[in-house]
Amino acid sequence: MFSSVAHLARANPFNTPHLQLVHDGLGNLRSNPPGPTGQPRRPRNLAAAAVEEQYSCDYGSGRFFILCGLGGIISCGTTHTALVPLDLVKCRMQVDPQKYKGIFNGFSVTLKEDGVRGLAKGWAPTFIGYSMQGLCKFGFYEVFKVLYSNMLGEENTYLWRTSLYLAASASAEFFADIALAPMEAAKVRIQTQPGYANTLRDAAPKMYKEEGLKAFYKGVAPLWMRQIPYTMMKFACFERTVEALYKFVVPKPRSECSKPEQLVVTFVAGYIAGVFCAIVSHPADSVVSVLNKEKGSSASQVLKRLGFKGVWKGLFARIIMIGTLTALQWFIYDSVKVYFRLPRPPPPEMPESLKKKLGLTQ
């Protein structure tokens, strides 16, 4: 599979920047005015500068996709585990709003009843589940982005790039949620049902004995409802925000920014994307939390019972959590790419052939 994708990736418009330089005529003189001796300055070959960096693999190669998947494991597994206390309080606010009236009250009640150790409930299924989700989410996103881009062609990839980001991320998340669902179900039981189980090794056998495999996958449909819109927003909003930041905010081209500066842009774009992600996915998140707690309920029954107001409980906590989470995930993922010297193409630019069709070049 990876070999065929790698073949397609070589001609992919995301592979290398479209840096076109004028090398002769008046254009060369305009872009390279004479130096002190009266001779034209040697043109600065930005295209050459862009490829001077030695990458550890080719864009779209098997190694590239595997390391992107590893980046997803590190970014999702560590960040979700670090935010387990906030996630625990958020889940309890969703399933028992009478007892946990707000984020600060939720922390206070939890500390009073379970102590500091109680805030870490569910860390094991969180780490395992979201590591597997990160592997599929980021790894398959890169795969589907290459595949769909080559189906569209260079010009349509640029024109329809937002739709491409949405389609690639939705496809990746479909598989990521299948990997996440069993651990998510166990996590919610541990966090929201006092006395049910304190650890994953206690919860998993008990869930299987009571409901069989259905216990681990009955929440996969609402999980798709929550995570697919979330991931579509996460990737499409991030990609377009990065593009906008370099175009309107950052005072110099991306090629002239250092790697730390580029990672700052990544973090800012990730946080902006995270706020929108939280809003889009919160109603489904409320349904998942209640559904995994209760036996025999369906998603439609839970949705009807919660009502419009009920599905928005805990939104503020989720915005803080998801905004921080998404920013850190993109920062870590991009840092992994830097560490392993993976190709990191800049935001796409309009292909020269499209510029000519639109009359933007002579």
VOPAGU-2260 file (C-alpha; in pm, 1 decimal, decimal comma):
REM VOPAGU-2260
SITE   aa  ch    i         X         Y         Z
SITE  MET   A    0       0,0       0,0       0,0
SITE  PHE   A    1     267,0     247,5     104,6
SITE  SER   A    2     470,0     188,0    -212,8
SITE  SER   A    3     175,7     279,6    -437,1
SITE  VAL   A    4      97,7     586,2    -228,2
SITE  ALA   A    5     463,7     689,6    -240,5
SITE  HIS   A    6     453,7     672,7    -621,0
SITE  LEU   A    7     152,7     903,9    -628,5
SITE  ALA   A    8     309,6    1139,9    -375,2
SITE  ARG   A    9     605,8    1226,8    -594,0
SITE  ALA   A   10     387,4    1442,4    -819,9
SITE  ASN   A   11     166,8    1564,2    -536,7
SITE  PRO   A   12     127,0    1943,0    -508,4
SITE  PHE   A   13     177,9    1920,8    -130,6
SITE  ASN   A   14     521,2    1769,1    -187,2
SITE  THR   A   15     720,6    2080,7    -273,6
SITE  PRO   A   16     642,2    2452,4    -275,4
SITE  HIS   A   17     557,4    2617,8    -603,8
SITE  LEU   A   18     846,5    2865,2    -598,0
SITE  GLN   A   19     885,6    3020,7    -941,8
SITE  LEU   A   20    1171,1    3263,9   -1004,9
SITE  VAL   A   21    1240,6    3489,6   -1301,0
SITE  HIS   A   22    1588,5    3425,3   -1434,5
SITE  ASP   A   23    1618,6    3652,7   -1735,0
SITE  GLY   A   24    1503,1    3973,5   -1902,7
SITE  LEU   A   25    1359,4    4276,0   -1729,7
SITE  GLY   A   26    1200,6    4060,6   -1459,3
SITE  ASN   A   27    1546,3    3956,5   -1341,0
SITE  LEU   A   28    1664,2    4318,9   -1326,0
SITE  ARG   A   29    1355,4    4427,7   -1135,1
SITE  SER   A   30    1388,5    4151,8    -875,9
SITE  ASN   A   31    1770,3    4180,2    -862,8
SITE  PRO   A   32    1880,9    4545,2    -894,6
SITE  PRO   A   33    2248,2    4616,2    -981,3
SITE  GLY   A   34    2502,1    4585,8    -703,3
SITE  PRO   A   35    2770,9    4839,7    -609,3
SITE  THR   A   36    2988,0    4741,0    -908,7
SITE  GLY   A   37    2706,3    4791,7   -1156,2
SITE  GLN   A   38    2667,2    4416,1   -1217,7
SITE  PRO   A   39    2333,1    4253,9   -1138,4
SITE  ARG   A   40    2326,9    4076,7    -805,5
SITE  ARG   A   41    2314,0    3699,9    -822,9
SITE  PRO   A   42    1949,0    3599,4    -779,2
SITE  ARG   A   43    1859,2    3438,0    -449,5
SITE  ASN   A   44    1742,9    3093,1    -547,5
SITE  LEU   A   45    1462,9    3029,3    -300,1
SITE  ALA   A   46    1375,1    2699,8    -463,3
SITE  ALA   A   47    1727,5    2572,9    -402,3
SITE  ALA   A   48    1716,4    2699,5     -44,5
SITE  ALA   A   49    1394,0    2510,5      11,0
SITE  VAL   A   50    1553,5    2179,6     -78,0
SITE  GLU   A   51    1890,9    2237,7      87,7
SITE  GLU   A   52    1766,4    2076,1     405,8
SITE  GLN   A   53    1836,0    1704,5     406,8
SITE  TYR   A   54    1519,3    1508,9     478,3
SITE  SER   A   55    1528,3    1162,3     630,9
SITE  CYS   A   56    1276,4    1027,7     376,7
SITE  ASP   A   57    1068,3    1123,0      75,7
SITE  TYR   A   58     728,1    1285,5     110,8
SITE  GLY   A   59     463,7    1012,0      88,7
SITE  SER   A   60     705,4     721,6     144,7
SITE  GLY   A   61     627,3     435,9     381,0
SITE  ARG   A   62     872,1     574,4     636,3
SITE  PHE   A   63     704,6     915,6     612,4
SITE  PHE   A   64     358,7     774,3     691,2
SITE  ILE   A   65     489,1     551,3     972,5
SITE  LEU   A   66     667,5     841,3    1143,1
SITE  CYS   A   67     359,5    1061,5    1100,0
SITE  GLY   A   68     162,9     787,0    1277,5
SITE  LEU   A   69     423,9     783,8    1554,2
SITE  GLY   A   70     385,7    1160,6    1583,0
SITE  GLY   A   71      10,4    1107,2    1623,1
SITE  ILE   A   72      65,0     852,1    1901,3
SITE  ILE   A   73     293,8    1088,7    2092,7
SITE  SER   A   74      79,7    1399,1    2042,3
SITE  CYS   A   75    -260,9    1246,8    2119,9
SITE  GLY   A   76    -161,9     992,4    2385,1
SITE  THR   A   77      38,6    1232,7    2601,3
SITE  THR   A   78    -192,4    1535,9    2575,2
SITE  HIS   A   79    -516,2    1350,7    2648,8
SITE  THR   A   80    -354,5    1172,3    2944,5
SITE  ALA   A   81    -223,1    1501,0    3084,3
SITE  LEU   A   82    -575,4    1645,8    3077,2
SITE  VAL   A   83    -747,4    1347,9    3244,2
SITE  PRO   A   84    -846,3    1550,9    3558,4
SITE  LEU   A   85   -1023,8    1813,9    3348,3
SITE  ASP   A   86   -1183,7    1546,2    3130,9
SITE  LEU   A   87   -1304,5    1359,6    3439,9
SITE  VAL   A   88   -1477,1    1667,9    3580,4
SITE  LYS   A   89   -1625,6    1750,8    3238,2
SITE  CYS   A   90   -1772,2    1399,4    3203,1
SITE  ARG   A   91   -1919,4    1410,9    3553,7
SITE  MET   A   92   -2079,4    1749,4    3483,1
SITE  GLN   A   93   -2242,7    1598,3    3173,4
SITE  VAL   A   94   -2384,2    1286,5    3340,5
SITE  ASP   A   95   -2472,5    1438,3    3681,6
SITE  PRO   A   96   -2520,9    1817,4    3646,7
SITE  GLN   A   97   -2714,3    1835,7    3975,8
SITE  LYS   A   98   -2412,9    1720,8    4175,5
SITE  TYR   A   99   -2134,2    1876,8    3968,3
SITE  LYS   A  100   -2270,0    2227,2    3907,6
SITE  GLY   A  101   -1963,7    2381,0    3743,5
SITE  ILE   A  102   -1600,4    2322,3    3663,1
SITE  PHE   A  103   -1465,8    2457,9    3993,6
SITE  ASN   A  104   -1742,0    2294,0    4195,5
SITE  GLY   A  105   -1672,2    1969,8    4009,6
SITE  PHE   A  106   -1305,7    1974,1    4108,8
SITE  SER   A  107   -1398,8    2058,7    4468,1
SITE  VAL   A  108   -1651,1    1773,0    4499,5
SITE  THR   A  109   -1414,1    1523,4    4334,5
SITE  LEU   A  110   -1123,4    1616,3    4562,2
SITE  LYS   A  111   -1346,9    1595,0    4869,0
SITE  GLU   A  112   -1479,3    1249,2    4780,1
SITE  ASP   A  113   -1183,2    1081,5    4608,4
SITE  GLY   A  114    -878,7    1288,9    4699,0
SITE  VAL   A  115    -607,0    1396,4    4456,9
SITE  ARG   A  116    -563,4    1039,2    4335,9
SITE  GLY   A  117    -925,0    1036,4    4222,4
SITE  LEU   A  118    -851,7    1300,7    3959,5
SITE  ALA   A  119    -637,6    1046,5    3771,6
SITE  LYS   A  120    -917,5     792,6    3729,8
SITE  GLY   A  121    -927,5     658,4    3375,3
SITE  TRP   A  122    -572,0     751,0    3279,5
SITE  ALA   A  123    -485,1     404,3    3141,5
SITE  PRO   A  124    -772,8     367,8    2890,7
SITE  THR   A  125    -722,4     732,4    2800,1
SITE  PHE   A  126    -355,1     680,5    2716,7
SITE  ILE   A  127    -405,7     356,0    2525,3
SITE  GLY   A  128    -720,9     464,1    2344,2
SITE  TYR   A  129    -603,3     805,9    2232,6
SITE  SER   A  130    -260,9     675,8    2134,1
SITE  MET   A  131    -431,3     435,2    1892,7
SITE  GLN   A  132    -660,7     712,1    1777,0
SITE  GLY   A  133    -365,9     944,3    1715,7
SITE  LEU   A  134    -188,3     677,1    1511,3
SITE  CYS   A  135    -486,3     646,9    1277,0
SITE  LYS   A  136    -589,6    1012,5    1282,2
SITE  PHE   A  137    -258,8    1169,4    1180,4
SITE  GLY   A  138    -113,2     876,8     989,2
SITE  PHE   A  139    -419,8     812,7     774,1
SITE  TYR   A  140    -479,0    1186,1     726,1
SITE  GLU   A  141    -146,1    1213,3     546,9
SITE  VAL   A  142    -228,8     902,5     340,4
SITE  PHE   A  143    -575,4    1020,9     238,2
SITE  LYS   A  144    -450,4    1372,4     165,7
SITE  VAL   A  145    -204,8    1232,3     -88,1
SITE  LEU   A  146    -459,2     992,0    -239,9
SITE  TYR   A  147    -737,9    1248,1    -276,8
SITE  SER   A  148    -498,6    1514,0    -404,4
SITE  ASN   A  149    -380,2    1287,9    -683,3
SITE  MET   A  150    -739,2    1203,9    -772,3
SITE  LEU   A  151    -816,2    1576,6    -808,7
SITE  GLY   A  152    -499,4    1683,8    -987,3
SITE  GLU   A  153    -275,1    1979,0    -910,6
SITE  GLU   A  154    -508,2    2264,0   -1006,8
SITE  ASN   A  155    -822,2    2122,6    -841,4
SITE  THR   A  156    -622,1    2036,5    -531,2
SITE  TYR   A  157    -545,1    2404,4    -488,7
SITE  LEU   A  158    -896,3    2525,5    -574,3
SITE  TRP   A  159   -1068,7    2264,9    -356,2
SITE  ARG   A  160    -806,6    2233,3     -84,5
SITE  THR   A  161   -1050,0    2301,1     201,8
SITE  SER   A  162   -1277,9    2023,1      77,5
SITE  LEU   A  163    -972,8    1798,4      44,8
SITE  TYR   A  164    -872,7    1866,1     407,3
SITE  LEU   A  165   -1228,6    1789,9     520,0
SITE  ALA   A  166   -1254,0    1465,9     321,6
SITE  ALA   A  167    -908,8    1337,6     421,4
SITE  SER   A  168    -961,8    1409,2     791,6
SITE  ALA   A  169   -1312,5    1256,4     794,8
SITE  SER   A  170   -1181,5     938,9     629,2
SITE  ALA   A  171    -896,3     911,3     879,3
SITE  GLU   A  172   -1119,2     970,0    1179,1
SITE  PHE   A  173   -1363,2     696,6    1072,6
SITE  PHE   A  174   -1091,3     438,0    1135,6
SITE  ALA   A  175    -945,4     624,2    1434,2
SITE  ASP   A  176   -1274,4     601,8    1624,9
SITE  ILE   A  177   -1298,2     226,6    1575,0
SITE  ALA   A  178    -959,4     205,0    1745,7
SITE  LEU   A  179   -1065,4     444,6    2023,1
SITE  ALA   A  180   -1416,1     316,0    2106,0
SITE  PRO   A  181   -1331,9      26,6    2346,5
SITE  MET   A  182   -1101,0     235,9    2563,7
SITE  GLU   A  183   -1338,2     535,3    2558,4
SITE  ALA   A  184   -1621,2     316,2    2686,1
SITE  ALA   A  185   -1405,1     182,7    2970,3
SITE  LYS   A  186   -1280,4     530,6    3057,7
SITE  VAL   A  187   -1630,5     675,2    3093,2
SITE  ARG   A  188   -1743,6     383,4    3313,9
SITE  ILE   A  189   -1445,4     432,1    3543,6
SITE  GLN   A  190   -1487,5     808,5    3565,8
SITE  THR   A  191   -1865,4     845,4    3595,9
SITE  GLN   A  192   -1988,3     535,7    3782,8
SITE  PRO   A  193   -1864,6     543,4    4145,0
SITE  GLY   A  194   -1779,6     195,9    4270,8
SITE  TYR   A  195   -1797,2      31,1    3926,3
SITE  ALA   A  196   -1422,2      -3,6    3875,5
SITE  ASN   A  197   -1107,9     191,2    3953,7
SITE  THR   A  198    -874,1      48,0    3690,8
SITE  LEU   A  199    -889,1     -71,1    3329,8
SITE  ARG   A  200    -809,1    -430,7    3423,0
SITE  ASP   A  201   -1114,1    -427,4    3656,4
SITE  ALA   A  202   -1349,1    -247,3    3418,4
SITE  ALA   A  203   -1284,0    -435,9    3091,6
SITE  PRO   A  204   -1367,6    -791,6    3214,6
SITE  LYS   A  205   -1671,3    -662,3    3401,3
SITE  MET   A  206   -1805,2    -480,8    3092,7
SITE  TYR   A  207   -1752,0    -788,5    2875,4
SITE  LYS   A  208   -1928,3   -1013,6    3127,2
SITE  GLU   A  209   -2231,3    -782,4    3145,9
SITE  GLU   A  210   -2283,0    -690,5    2779,0
SITE  GLY   A  211   -2024,8    -874,2    2569,1
SITE  LEU   A  212   -1841,5    -692,4    2288,3
SITE  LYS   A  213   -2138,1    -457,9    2250,5
SITE  ALA   A  214   -2027,4    -280,8    2569,2
SITE  PHE   A  215   -1709,8    -163,2    2395,3
SITE  TYR   A  216   -1859,3     -60,9    2061,6
SITE  LYS   A  217   -2211,7      59,6    2136,3
SITE  GLY   A  218   -2074,4     412,2    2157,7
SITE  VAL   A  219   -1892,5     404,9    1821,1
SITE  ALA   A  220   -2179,0     569,3    1624,5
SITE  PRO   A  221   -2211,4     869,2    1860,2
SITE  LEU   A  222   -1831,9     871,2    1874,1
SITE  TRP   A  223   -1832,0     920,4    1495,4
SITE  MET   A  224   -2091,8    1195,5    1545,7
SITE  ARG   A  225   -1858,8    1367,5    1791,0
SITE  GLN   A  226   -1515,6    1299,3    1650,2
SITE  ILE   A  227   -1563,3    1323,7    1272,6
SITE  PRO   A  228   -1696,1    1683,4    1280,1
SITE  TYR   A  229   -1431,8    1761,6    1544,3
SITE  THR   A  230   -1148,6    1623,8    1332,5
SITE  MET   A  231   -1276,7    1784,5    1011,7
SITE  MET   A  232   -1273,0    2119,8    1187,8
SITE  LYS   A  233    -940,0    2042,5    1356,0
SITE  PHE   A  234    -753,5    1976,3    1032,0
SITE  ALA   A  235    -931,1    2206,7     785,8
SITE  CYS   A  236    -938,1    2504,1    1025,2
SITE  PHE   A  237    -575,0    2444,9    1120,2
SITE  GLU   A  238    -453,1    2421,4     759,7
SITE  ARG   A  239    -637,7    2735,1     651,2
SITE  THR   A  240    -542,8    2926,0     967,9
SITE  VAL   A  241    -173,8    2849,8     908,9
SITE  GLU   A  242    -214,8    2973,8     552,7
SITE  ALA   A  243    -384,3    3294,9     673,9
SITE  LEU   A  244    -126,7    3359,6     948,6
SITE  TYR   A  245     164,4    3341,8     705,5
SITE  LYS   A  246     -23,3    3557,2     455,8
SITE  PHE   A  247    -160,7    3831,1     682,3
SITE  VAL   A  248       9,2    3816,1    1024,9
SITE  VAL   A  249     364,6    3680,6    1006,8
SITE  PRO   A  250     584,5    3964,8     874,4
SITE  LYS   A  251     807,7    3740,8     661,1
SITE  PRO   A  252     768,1    3438,2     433,3
SITE  ARG   A  253     761,9    3092,9     591,5
SITE  SER   A  254    1085,5    3003,4     412,8
SITE  GLU   A  255    1261,7    3279,5     608,9
SITE  CYS   A  256    1117,4    3175,9     947,2
SITE  SER   A  257    1324,9    2962,2    1179,7
SITE  LYS   A  258    1184,8    2628,9    1295,7
SITE  PRO   A  259    1098,3    2765,7    1644,1
SITE  GLU   A  260     908,4    3052,4    1476,6
SITE  GLN   A  261     723,8    2806,5    1256,0
SITE  LEU   A  262     630,4    2598,8    1560,9
SITE  VAL   A  263     486,1    2909,6    1730,4
SITE  VAL   A  264     262,0    2962,5    1427,5
SITE  THR   A  265     163,4    2595,5    1452,0
SITE  PHE   A  266      65,7    2638,1    1819,7
SITE  VAL   A  267    -141,9    2953,1    1758,1
SITE  ALA   A  268    -322,8    2799,7    1460,9
SITE  GLY   A  269    -385,0    2484,7    1665,0
SITE  TYR   A  270    -547,1    2677,6    1951,1
SITE  ILE   A  271    -775,9    2870,9    1716,0
SITE  ALA   A  272    -879,4    2545,5    1550,4
SITE  GLY   A  273    -935,3    2385,8    1892,2
SITE  VAL   A  274   -1193,5    2643,3    2002,8
SITE  PHE   A  275   -1406,0    2574,0    1695,1
SITE  CYS   A  276   -1355,8    2198,6    1740,5
SITE  ALA   A  277   -1495,3    2211,4    2093,3
SITE  ILE   A  278   -1812,0    2395,8    1989,3
SITE  VAL   A  279   -1883,5    2172,4    1688,5
SITE  SER   A  280   -1837,6    1841,5    1871,5
SITE  HIS   A  281   -1974,6    1917,1    2219,8
SITE  PRO   A  282   -2338,8    1801,3    2180,4
SITE  ALA   A  283   -2226,5    1457,2    2058,5
SITE  ASP   A  284   -1966,6    1444,3    2337,1
SITE  SER   A  285   -2244,6    1488,3    2594,7
SITE  VAL   A  286   -2442,5    1203,1    2437,8
SITE  VAL   A  287   -2137,4     972,2    2438,0
SITE  SER   A  288   -2067,2    1041,5    2805,3
SITE  VAL   A  289   -2424,0     958,5    2913,2
SITE  LEU   A  290   -2457,0     661,5    2675,5
SITE  ASN   A  291   -2143,5     488,8    2801,3
SITE  LYS   A  292   -2259,0     532,8    3159,7
SITE  GLU   A  293   -2606,6     381,9    3113,9
SITE  LYS   A  294   -2706,4      30,5    3014,2
SITE  GLY   A  295   -2963,3     -28,9    2740,4
SITE  SER   A  296   -2999,2     334,4    2626,2
SITE  SER   A  297   -2972,0     445,8    2264,8
SITE  ALA   A  298   -2818,5     767,6    2133,1
SITE  SER   A  299   -3158,8     903,0    2024,7
SITE  GLN   A  300   -3310,1     834,0    2369,1
SITE  VAL   A  301   -3023,7    1011,1    2546,0
SITE  LEU   A  302   -3042,3    1306,8    2306,5
SITE  LYS   A  303   -3415,1    1344,4    2359,7
SITE  ARG   A  304   -3379,5    1328,5    2737,2
SITE  LEU   A  305   -3096,0    1580,9    2755,5
SITE  GLY   A  306   -3266,6    1835,8    2532,2
SITE  PHE   A  307   -3102,6    2136,7    2367,5
SITE  LYS   A  308   -2983,4    2293,2    2692,5
SITE  GLY   A  309   -2854,9    1968,1    2837,9
SITE  VAL   A  310   -2620,7    1883,0    2551,3
SITE  TRP   A  311   -2429,9    2208,8    2605,9
SITE  LYS   A  312   -2349,1    2140,5    2971,3
SITE  GLY   A  313   -1973,4    2155,2    3035,3
SITE  LEU   A  314   -1897,7    2354,5    2718,0
SITE  PHE   A  315   -1668,2    2605,4    2891,5
SITE  ALA   A  316   -1455,9    2326,2    3039,6
SITE  ARG   A  317   -1444,3    2155,7    2700,0
SITE  ILE   A  318   -1333,3    2476,2    2522,5
SITE  ILE   A  319   -1043,5    2516,6    2767,4
SITE  MET   A  320    -957,3    2148,7    2738,1
SITE  ILE   A  321    -988,5    2112,0    2359,3
SITE  GLY   A  322    -828,1    2448,2    2278,1
SITE  THR   A  323    -521,2    2360,9    2483,4
SITE  LEU   A  324    -529,2    2000,6    2367,4
SITE  THR   A  325    -544,7    2081,8    1996,4
SITE  ALA   A  326    -272,7    2344,8    2016,5
SITE  LEU   A  327     -39,5    2106,8    2201,7
SITE  GLN   A  328    -118,1    1819,9    1965,5
SITE  TRP   A  329     -29,4    2019,8    1655,8
SITE  PHE   A  330     281,3    2159,0    1827,0
SITE  ILE   A  331     402,1    1812,0    1931,6
SITE  TYR   A  332     313,7    1657,5    1594,7
SITE  ASP   A  333     502,6    1927,2    1404,1
SITE  SER   A  334     794,5    1897,1    1648,8
SITE  VAL   A  335     813,8    1522,7    1581,3
SITE  LYS   A  336     833,3    1601,1    1209,4
SITE  VAL   A  337    1117,2    1845,1    1277,0
SITE  TYR   A  338    1299,6    1595,4    1500,0
SITE  PHE   A  339    1284,3    1316,0    1242,3
SITE  ARG   A  340    1359,7    1561,6     957,6
SITE  LEU   A  341    1038,1    1480,7     772,1
SITE  PRO   A  342     926,1    1694,4     476,0
SITE  ARG   A  343     702,9    1978,8     598,2
SITE  PRO   A  344     563,4    2147,4     285,9
SITE  PRO   A  345     456,7    2512,2     320,8
SITE  PRO   A  346      95,1    2620,8     263,4
SITE  PRO   A  347       7,9    2548,8    -102,2
SITE  GLU   A  348      45,6    2823,0    -359,0
SITE  MET   A  349    -146,5    2858,6    -681,9
SITE  PRO   A  350       9,8    2645,5    -959,2
SITE  GLU   A  351     160,5    2836,9   -1251,7
SITE  SER   A  352     -74,6    2662,9   -1495,6
SITE  LEU   A  353    -375,8    2793,1   -1302,4
SITE  LYS   A  354    -228,5    3142,5   -1285,7
SITE  LYS   A  355    -200,3    3143,1   -1664,5
SITE  LYS   A  356    -560,2    3024,1   -1706,3
SITE  LEU   A  357    -681,5    3303,4   -1478,4
SITE  GLY   A  358    -466,8    3561,2   -1654,6
SITE  LEU   A  359    -255,5    3634,6   -1347,7
SITE  THR   A  360      73,8    3589,0   -1532,6
SITE  GLN   A  361     191,6    3691,3   -1878,7
